[in-house]
């Protein structure tokens, strides 16, 4: 008898150990309120309610004192809290992957998603999963650059205009197999990667760009909170 192929699972890994210094708020940005709930609640809800996601790991700063203040009990059946965040996003993800050892198998998919992207929808997630299910490398949601790009020169003046053709803005989720992602983030120089795809590229692979949606914004500055709240309230009304 031919042995059955092990089922490949999809895991979500949510780095949430940042301080959000660009936001200029004392409260780390993942806890800032959006429609009366902390931002991270909206992010976790998308993954915990998606039938294609087996388990959701959220990685917090070991000294995080805000998590306990919020009720995330609704996610108990899928959510696991890991208190092993690092000094950079790459370190946080690397530590989270290490904590998943023994739970995730080599070929399982890991979808890394910023806690600060609360406007992701099931439709975006479905699209990513469908596009990458049979891909050997994996990939990420991204959108083509729409604005004209200026390279800064001296005294705040434009040095030159960069051609924008072929340039994309990387979003998350970024979806890679557990084994490849672990190796990529353990490699020399990976600590400087600003996303998972960059670490995977450093191993010589070419991640797939999957067309995303501008609504999947990363909340970085105060003004992004207003936009995120509008997008979330529009989605709630549907
Ligand atoms: O700061 P930035 O917006 O790039 O952070 C993106 C995501 O990475 C956020 O969800 C943030 O909490 C997380 N992060 C982390 N550990 C760090 C820095 C950022 O988990 N040391």
py3Dmol code that shows the C-alpha trace and the ligand (Angstrom):
import py3Dmol

protein = """\
ATOM      1  CA  UNK A   1       0.000   0.000   0.000  1.00  0.00           C
ATOM      2  CA  UNK A   2       1.276   3.485  -0.878  1.00  0.00           C
ATOM      3  CA  UNK A   3       1.614   5.554   2.327  1.00  0.00           C
ATOM      4  CA  UNK A   4      -0.751   8.549   2.420  1.00  0.00           C
ATOM      5  CA  UNK A   5       0.942  11.908   1.805  1.00  0.00           C
ATOM      6  CA  UNK A   6       0.948  13.963   5.022  1.00  0.00           C
ATOM      7  CA  UNK A   7      -1.512  16.863   4.858  1.00  0.00           C
ATOM      8  CA  UNK A   8       0.160  20.229   4.410  1.00  0.00           C
ATOM      9  CA  UNK A   9      -1.123  22.709   6.945  1.00  0.00           C
ATOM     10  CA  UNK A  10      -1.270  26.506   6.820  1.00  0.00           C
ATOM     11  CA  UNK A  11      -0.088  28.324   9.932  1.00  0.00           C
ATOM     12  CA  UNK A  12      -0.250  32.048  10.612  1.00  0.00           C
ATOM     13  CA  UNK A  13       2.624  33.745  12.426  1.00  0.00           C
ATOM     14  CA  UNK A  14       1.881  37.300  13.558  1.00  0.00           C
ATOM     15  CA  UNK A  15       4.892  39.354  14.705  1.00  0.00           C
ATOM     16  CA  UNK A  16       3.521  41.802  17.264  1.00  0.00           C
ATOM     17  CA  UNK A  17       6.568  42.784  19.286  1.00  0.00           C
ATOM     18  CA  UNK A  18       7.183  46.217  17.765  1.00  0.00           C
ATOM     19  CA  UNK A  19       7.005  49.457  19.711  1.00  0.00           C
ATOM     20  CA  UNK A  20       5.522  51.476  16.832  1.00  0.00           C
ATOM     21  CA  UNK A  21       7.872  54.399  17.434  1.00  0.00           C
ATOM     22  CA  UNK A  22       6.838  56.148  14.173  1.00  0.00           C
ATOM     23  CA  UNK A  23       3.282  56.352  15.485  1.00  0.00           C
ATOM     24  CA  UNK A  24       4.400  58.632  18.333  1.00  0.00           C
ATOM     25  CA  UNK A  25       2.116  56.947  20.883  1.00  0.00           C
ATOM     26  CA  UNK A  26       3.052  55.417  24.251  1.00  0.00           C
ATOM     27  CA  UNK A  27       0.827  52.394  23.596  1.00  0.00           C
ATOM     28  CA  UNK A  28       2.432  50.030  21.029  1.00  0.00           C
ATOM     29  CA  UNK A  29       0.478  50.558  17.820  1.00  0.00           C
ATOM     30  CA  UNK A  30      -0.914  47.012  17.663  1.00  0.00           C
ATOM     31  CA  UNK A  31      -2.996  47.880  20.744  1.00  0.00           C
ATOM     32  CA  UNK A  32      -4.357  51.209  19.502  1.00  0.00           C
ATOM     33  CA  UNK A  33      -8.161  51.154  19.235  1.00  0.00           C
ATOM     34  CA  UNK A  34      -9.940  50.715  15.899  1.00  0.00           C
ATOM     35  CA  UNK A  35     -13.747  50.624  16.082  1.00  0.00           C
ATOM     36  CA  UNK A  36     -13.475  50.023  19.828  1.00  0.00           C
ATOM     37  CA  UNK A  37     -11.140  47.028  19.648  1.00  0.00           C
ATOM     38  CA  UNK A  38      -7.329  46.876  19.676  1.00  0.00           C
ATOM     39  CA  UNK A  39      -5.822  46.744  16.178  1.00  0.00           C
ATOM     40  CA  UNK A  40      -4.382  43.293  16.836  1.00  0.00           C
ATOM     41  CA  UNK A  41      -7.869  41.937  17.565  1.00  0.00           C
ATOM     42  CA  UNK A  42      -8.958  42.721  13.992  1.00  0.00           C
ATOM     43  CA  UNK A  43      -5.798  41.126  12.556  1.00  0.00           C
ATOM     44  CA  UNK A  44      -6.162  37.936  14.589  1.00  0.00           C
ATOM     45  CA  UNK A  45      -9.883  37.682  13.788  1.00  0.00           C
ATOM     46  CA  UNK A  46      -9.151  37.368  10.044  1.00  0.00           C
ATOM     47  CA  UNK A  47      -6.860  34.364  10.536  1.00  0.00           C
ATOM     48  CA  UNK A  48      -8.706  32.685  13.423  1.00  0.00           C
ATOM     49  CA  UNK A  49     -11.996  32.711  11.482  1.00  0.00           C
ATOM     50  CA  UNK A  50     -10.489  31.400   8.232  1.00  0.00           C
ATOM     51  CA  UNK A  51     -11.131  27.672   7.727  1.00  0.00           C
ATOM     52  CA  UNK A  52      -7.884  27.181   5.782  1.00  0.00           C
ATOM     53  CA  UNK A  53      -5.680  28.272   8.702  1.00  0.00           C
ATOM     54  CA  UNK A  54      -4.909  25.508  11.231  1.00  0.00           C
ATOM     55  CA  UNK A  55      -3.290  27.522  13.975  1.00  0.00           C
ATOM     56  CA  UNK A  56      -2.352  31.130  14.662  1.00  0.00           C
ATOM     57  CA  UNK A  57       0.823  32.058  16.547  1.00  0.00           C
ATOM     58  CA  UNK A  58       1.156  35.613  17.819  1.00  0.00           C
ATOM     59  CA  UNK A  59       4.650  36.673  18.896  1.00  0.00           C
ATOM     60  CA  UNK A  60       4.803  39.295  21.656  1.00  0.00           C
ATOM     61  CA  UNK A  61       7.637  41.133  23.345  1.00  0.00           C
ATOM     62  CA  UNK A  62       8.601  39.161  26.482  1.00  0.00           C
ATOM     63  CA  UNK A  63       7.901  42.328  28.538  1.00  0.00           C
ATOM     64  CA  UNK A  64       4.526  43.051  26.920  1.00  0.00           C
ATOM     65  CA  UNK A  65       2.045  44.165  29.603  1.00  0.00           C
ATOM     66  CA  UNK A  66      -0.790  45.180  27.267  1.00  0.00           C
ATOM     67  CA  UNK A  67      -1.860  41.794  25.877  1.00  0.00           C
ATOM     68  CA  UNK A  68      -3.560  40.694  29.136  1.00  0.00           C
ATOM     69  CA  UNK A  69      -5.639  43.874  29.218  1.00  0.00           C
ATOM     70  CA  UNK A  70      -7.645  42.716  26.212  1.00  0.00           C
ATOM     71  CA  UNK A  71      -9.988  39.801  25.884  1.00  0.00           C
ATOM     72  CA  UNK A  72      -8.891  37.547  23.025  1.00  0.00           C
ATOM     73  CA  UNK A  73     -10.786  34.562  24.479  1.00  0.00           C
ATOM     74  CA  UNK A  74     -12.862  34.317  21.279  1.00  0.00           C
ATOM     75  CA  UNK A  75      -9.747  32.992  19.521  1.00  0.00           C
ATOM     76  CA  UNK A  76      -8.773  30.384  22.145  1.00  0.00           C
ATOM     77  CA  UNK A  77      -9.325  27.341  19.942  1.00  0.00           C
ATOM     78  CA  UNK A  78      -6.776  28.451  17.320  1.00  0.00           C
ATOM     79  CA  UNK A  79      -4.538  31.016  18.957  1.00  0.00           C
ATOM     80  CA  UNK A  80      -1.207  30.396  20.695  1.00  0.00           C
ATOM     81  CA  UNK A  81       0.678  33.237  22.352  1.00  0.00           C
ATOM     82  CA  UNK A  82       4.490  33.180  22.154  1.00  0.00           C
ATOM     83  CA  UNK A  83       6.398  35.646  24.311  1.00  0.00           C
ATOM     84  CA  UNK A  84       9.679  35.549  22.409  1.00  0.00           C
ATOM     85  CA  UNK A  85       9.746  38.734  20.313  1.00  0.00           C
ATOM     86  CA  UNK A  86      13.171  40.100  19.358  1.00  0.00           C
ATOM     87  CA  UNK A  87      14.824  43.463  18.740  1.00  0.00           C
ATOM     88  CA  UNK A  88      13.878  43.487  15.036  1.00  0.00           C
ATOM     89  CA  UNK A  89      10.960  42.110  13.044  1.00  0.00           C
ATOM     90  CA  UNK A  90      13.282  39.483  11.547  1.00  0.00           C
ATOM     91  CA  UNK A  91      14.384  38.383  15.032  1.00  0.00           C
ATOM     92  CA  UNK A  92      10.769  38.177  16.193  1.00  0.00           C
ATOM     93  CA  UNK A  93       9.808  35.952  13.252  1.00  0.00           C
ATOM     94  CA  UNK A  94      12.936  33.820  13.674  1.00  0.00           C
ATOM     95  CA  UNK A  95      12.156  33.262  17.365  1.00  0.00           C
ATOM     96  CA  UNK A  96       8.517  32.481  16.577  1.00  0.00           C
ATOM     97  CA  UNK A  97       9.554  29.856  14.016  1.00  0.00           C
ATOM     98  CA  UNK A  98      11.912  28.286  16.560  1.00  0.00           C
ATOM     99  CA  UNK A  99       9.024  28.052  19.048  1.00  0.00           C
ATOM    100  CA  UNK A 100       6.938  26.252  16.396  1.00  0.00           C
ATOM    101  CA  UNK A 101       9.512  23.452  16.096  1.00  0.00           C
ATOM    102  CA  UNK A 102       7.891  20.081  16.679  1.00  0.00           C
ATOM    103  CA  UNK A 103       4.484  21.526  15.769  1.00  0.00           C
ATOM    104  CA  UNK A 104       5.028  22.587  12.153  1.00  0.00           C
ATOM    105  CA  UNK A 105       6.417  20.126   9.599  1.00  0.00           C
ATOM    106  CA  UNK A 106       9.017  21.000   6.967  1.00  0.00           C
ATOM    107  CA  UNK A 107       6.559  21.458   4.097  1.00  0.00           C
ATOM    108  CA  UNK A 108       3.800  23.171   6.059  1.00  0.00           C
ATOM    109  CA  UNK A 109       3.104  26.716   4.950  1.00  0.00           C
ATOM    110  CA  UNK A 110       3.722  29.639   7.298  1.00  0.00           C
ATOM    111  CA  UNK A 111       1.904  32.890   6.527  1.00  0.00           C
ATOM    112  CA  UNK A 112       3.731  35.730   8.263  1.00  0.00           C
ATOM    113  CA  UNK A 113       1.504  38.780   8.651  1.00  0.00           C
ATOM    114  CA  UNK A 114       2.093  42.141  10.355  1.00  0.00           C
ATOM    115  CA  UNK A 115      -0.115  42.751  13.377  1.00  0.00           C
ATOM    116  CA  UNK A 116      -0.274  46.294  12.003  1.00  0.00           C
ATOM    117  CA  UNK A 117      -2.202  45.249   8.839  1.00  0.00           C
ATOM    118  CA  UNK A 118      -5.703  44.863  10.307  1.00  0.00           C
ATOM    119  CA  UNK A 119      -7.603  45.397   7.018  1.00  0.00           C
ATOM    120  CA  UNK A 120      -6.647  42.081   5.425  1.00  0.00           C
ATOM    121  CA  UNK A 121      -9.767  40.216   4.269  1.00  0.00           C
ATOM    122  CA  UNK A 122     -10.639  36.555   3.694  1.00  0.00           C
ATOM    123  CA  UNK A 123     -10.809  37.295  -0.047  1.00  0.00           C
ATOM    124  CA  UNK A 124      -7.167  38.502  -0.063  1.00  0.00           C
ATOM    125  CA  UNK A 125      -6.117  35.474   1.980  1.00  0.00           C
ATOM    126  CA  UNK A 126      -8.023  33.068  -0.305  1.00  0.00           C
ATOM    127  CA  UNK A 127      -6.299  34.586  -3.333  1.00  0.00           C
ATOM    128  CA  UNK A 128      -2.821  34.188  -1.810  1.00  0.00           C
ATOM    129  CA  UNK A 129      -3.480  30.596  -0.703  1.00  0.00           C
ATOM    130  CA  UNK A 130      -4.866  29.607  -4.109  1.00  0.00           C
ATOM    131  CA  UNK A 131      -2.003  31.224  -6.053  1.00  0.00           C
ATOM    132  CA  UNK A 132       0.793  29.699  -3.972  1.00  0.00           C
ATOM    133  CA  UNK A 133      -0.603  26.308  -2.951  1.00  0.00           C
ATOM    134  CA  UNK A 134       1.510  24.433  -5.530  1.00  0.00           C
ATOM    135  CA  UNK A 135       4.438  26.853  -5.695  1.00  0.00           C
ATOM    136  CA  UNK A 136       7.868  25.464  -4.864  1.00  0.00           C
ATOM    137  CA  UNK A 137       9.178  28.697  -3.313  1.00  0.00           C
ATOM    138  CA  UNK A 138       6.194  30.658  -1.977  1.00  0.00           C
ATOM    139  CA  UNK A 139       5.600  34.375  -2.220  1.00  0.00           C
ATOM    140  CA  UNK A 140       3.807  37.429  -0.962  1.00  0.00           C
ATOM    141  CA  UNK A 141       0.969  39.842  -1.551  1.00  0.00           C
ATOM    142  CA  UNK A 142       2.236  43.015  -3.221  1.00  0.00           C
ATOM    143  CA  UNK A 143       0.947  45.933  -5.277  1.00  0.00           C
ATOM    144  CA  UNK A 144       2.632  47.742  -8.196  1.00  0.00           C
ATOM    145  CA  UNK A 145       4.055  51.168  -7.309  1.00  0.00           C
ATOM    146  CA  UNK A 146       1.645  53.894  -8.461  1.00  0.00           C
ATOM    147  CA  UNK A 147       3.509  57.069  -7.489  1.00  0.00           C
ATOM    148  CA  UNK A 148       6.508  58.587  -9.250  1.00  0.00           C
ATOM    149  CA  UNK A 149       9.617  57.908  -7.160  1.00  0.00           C
ATOM    150  CA  UNK A 150      12.199  60.587  -6.314  1.00  0.00           C
ATOM    151  CA  UNK A 151      15.726  59.903  -5.065  1.00  0.00           C
ATOM    152  CA  UNK A 152      16.684  62.484  -2.447  1.00  0.00           C
ATOM    153  CA  UNK A 153      19.853  64.474  -3.040  1.00  0.00           C
ATOM    154  CA  UNK A 154      21.443  67.233  -0.973  1.00  0.00           C
ATOM    155  CA  UNK A 155      19.424  69.819   1.012  1.00  0.00           C
ATOM    156  CA  UNK A 156      16.115  68.034   0.564  1.00  0.00           C
ATOM    157  CA  UNK A 157      16.239  68.430  -3.233  1.00  0.00           C
ATOM    158  CA  UNK A 158      15.576  65.813  -5.843  1.00  0.00           C
ATOM    159  CA  UNK A 159      18.707  64.123  -7.153  1.00  0.00           C
ATOM    160  CA  UNK A 160      16.838  62.180  -9.834  1.00  0.00           C
ATOM    161  CA  UNK A 161      13.618  60.335 -10.655  1.00  0.00           C
ATOM    162  CA  UNK A 162      13.701  56.558 -10.271  1.00  0.00           C
ATOM    163  CA  UNK A 163      11.963  54.495 -12.954  1.00  0.00           C
ATOM    164  CA  UNK A 164       8.968  52.852 -11.256  1.00  0.00           C
ATOM    165  CA  UNK A 165       8.337  50.272 -13.947  1.00  0.00           C
ATOM    166  CA  UNK A 166       8.504  46.759 -12.476  1.00  0.00           C
ATOM    167  CA  UNK A 167       8.554  47.995  -8.874  1.00  0.00           C
ATOM    168  CA  UNK A 168       6.107  46.566  -6.337  1.00  0.00           C
ATOM    169  CA  UNK A 169       5.299  47.410  -2.729  1.00  0.00           C
ATOM    170  CA  UNK A 170       5.642  44.311  -0.571  1.00  0.00           C
ATOM    171  CA  UNK A 171       2.756  43.582   1.783  1.00  0.00           C
ATOM    172  CA  UNK A 172       1.969  40.660   4.032  1.00  0.00           C
ATOM    173  CA  UNK A 173       1.008  37.829   4.386  1.00  0.00           C
ATOM    174  CA  UNK A 174       4.261  36.387   3.101  1.00  0.00           C
ATOM    175  CA  UNK A 175       3.839  32.661   2.614  1.00  0.00           C
ATOM    176  CA  UNK A 176       6.742  30.209   2.692  1.00  0.00           C
ATOM    177  CA  UNK A 177       7.290  26.615   3.718  1.00  0.00           C
ATOM    178  CA  UNK A 178       8.369  26.203   7.336  1.00  0.00           C
ATOM    179  CA  UNK A 179      11.744  24.648   6.552  1.00  0.00           C
ATOM    180  CA  UNK A 180      12.757  27.196   3.902  1.00  0.00           C
ATOM    181  CA  UNK A 181      11.697  30.138   6.057  1.00  0.00           C
ATOM    182  CA  UNK A 182      13.591  28.862   9.090  1.00  0.00           C
ATOM    183  CA  UNK A 183      16.756  28.352   7.070  1.00  0.00           C
ATOM    184  CA  UNK A 184      16.388  31.777   5.444  1.00  0.00           C
ATOM    185  CA  UNK A 185      16.046  33.584   8.763  1.00  0.00           C
ATOM    186  CA  UNK A 186      18.922  31.675  10.350  1.00  0.00           C
ATOM    187  CA  UNK A 187      21.325  32.615   7.531  1.00  0.00           C
ATOM    188  CA  UNK A 188      24.082  35.200   7.967  1.00  0.00           C
ATOM    189  CA  UNK A 189      22.765  38.702   7.337  1.00  0.00           C
ATOM    190  CA  UNK A 190      19.098  37.719   7.692  1.00  0.00           C
ATOM    191  CA  UNK A 191      18.719  39.971  10.755  1.00  0.00           C
ATOM    192  CA  UNK A 192      18.801  42.980   8.424  1.00  0.00           C
ATOM    193  CA  UNK A 193      15.914  41.709   6.267  1.00  0.00           C
ATOM    194  CA  UNK A 194      12.839  43.900   6.473  1.00  0.00           C
ATOM    195  CA  UNK A 195      10.579  41.113   5.255  1.00  0.00           C
ATOM    196  CA  UNK A 196      10.643  37.325   4.942  1.00  0.00           C
ATOM    197  CA  UNK A 197      10.880  37.431   1.137  1.00  0.00           C
ATOM    198  CA  UNK A 198      14.194  39.299   1.376  1.00  0.00           C
ATOM    199  CA  UNK A 199      15.657  36.549   3.558  1.00  0.00           C
ATOM    200  CA  UNK A 200      14.383  33.890   1.125  1.00  0.00           C
ATOM    201  CA  UNK A 201      15.836  35.861  -1.828  1.00  0.00           C
ATOM    202  CA  UNK A 202      19.226  35.827  -0.071  1.00  0.00           C
ATOM    203  CA  UNK A 203      19.194  32.019  -0.347  1.00  0.00           C
ATOM    204  CA  UNK A 204      18.904  32.407  -4.140  1.00  0.00           C
ATOM    205  CA  UNK A 205      15.153  31.850  -4.498  1.00  0.00           C
ATOM    206  CA  UNK A 206      12.660  34.045  -6.359  1.00  0.00           C
ATOM    207  CA  UNK A 207       9.408  34.470  -4.361  1.00  0.00           C
ATOM    208  CA  UNK A 208       6.200  34.951  -6.387  1.00  0.00           C
ATOM    209  CA  UNK A 209       4.536  38.365  -6.410  1.00  0.00           C
ATOM    210  CA  UNK A 210       0.800  37.869  -5.916  1.00  0.00           C
ATOM    211  CA  UNK A 211      -1.414  40.861  -6.737  1.00  0.00           C
ATOM    212  CA  UNK A 212      -2.650  42.346  -3.471  1.00  0.00           C
ATOM    213  CA  UNK A 213      -4.962  45.229  -2.668  1.00  0.00           C
ATOM    214  CA  UNK A 214      -4.125  48.753  -1.537  1.00  0.00           C
ATOM    215  CA  UNK A 215      -6.662  48.351   1.281  1.00  0.00           C
ATOM    216  CA  UNK A 216      -4.254  45.971   3.031  1.00  0.00           C
ATOM    217  CA  UNK A 217      -2.343  48.961   4.399  1.00  0.00           C
ATOM    218  CA  UNK A 218       0.232  48.864   7.175  1.00  0.00           C
ATOM    219  CA  UNK A 219      -0.774  51.240   9.933  1.00  0.00           C
ATOM    220  CA  UNK A 220       2.370  53.272  10.553  1.00  0.00           C
ATOM    221  CA  UNK A 221       1.400  56.907  11.126  1.00  0.00           C
ATOM    222  CA  UNK A 222      -1.497  58.569  12.986  1.00  0.00           C
ATOM    223  CA  UNK A 223      -3.302  59.364   9.728  1.00  0.00           C
ATOM    224  CA  UNK A 224      -3.361  55.655   8.813  1.00  0.00           C
ATOM    225  CA  UNK A 225      -5.631  55.000  11.820  1.00  0.00           C
ATOM    226  CA  UNK A 226      -8.439  57.042  10.248  1.00  0.00           C
ATOM    227  CA  UNK A 227      -8.160  55.175   6.941  1.00  0.00           C
ATOM    228  CA  UNK A 228      -7.983  51.766   8.653  1.00  0.00           C
ATOM    229  CA  UNK A 229     -11.096  52.547  10.692  1.00  0.00           C
ATOM    230  CA  UNK A 230     -12.996  53.574   7.558  1.00  0.00           C
ATOM    231  CA  UNK A 231     -11.986  50.388   5.734  1.00  0.00           C
ATOM    232  CA  UNK A 232     -12.899  48.184   8.695  1.00  0.00           C
ATOM    233  CA  UNK A 233     -16.304  49.818   9.142  1.00  0.00           C
ATOM    234  CA  UNK A 234     -17.005  49.378   5.419  1.00  0.00           C
ATOM    235  CA  UNK A 235     -16.109  45.670   5.689  1.00  0.00           C
ATOM    236  CA  UNK A 236     -18.325  45.248   8.805  1.00  0.00           C
ATOM    237  CA  UNK A 237     -21.333  46.655   6.944  1.00  0.00           C
ATOM    238  CA  UNK A 238     -21.037  44.037   4.139  1.00  0.00           C
TER     239      UNK A 238
END
"""
ligand_1 = """\
21
LIG
O 7.493 48.637 12.650
P 6.819 47.973 11.514
O 5.530 48.630 11.125
O 7.684 47.678 10.348
O 6.388 46.528 12.101
C 5.758 45.553 11.312
C 5.308 44.418 12.221
O 6.452 43.799 12.817
C 4.396 44.889 13.350
O 3.343 43.952 13.508
C 5.333 44.900 14.545
O 4.692 44.672 15.794
C 6.277 43.754 14.219
N 7.597 43.854 14.886
C 7.992 42.825 15.737
N 9.192 42.898 16.404
C 9.992 43.967 16.256
C 9.610 45.042 15.376
C 8.411 44.945 14.696
O 7.237 41.863 15.916
N 11.124 44.045 16.956
"""
view = py3Dmol.view(width=600, height=400)
view.addModel(protein, "pdb")
view.setStyle({"model": 0}, {"cartoon": {"style": "trace"}})
view.addModel(ligand_1, "xyz")
view.setStyle({"model": 1}, {"stick": {}})
view.zoomTo()
view.show()
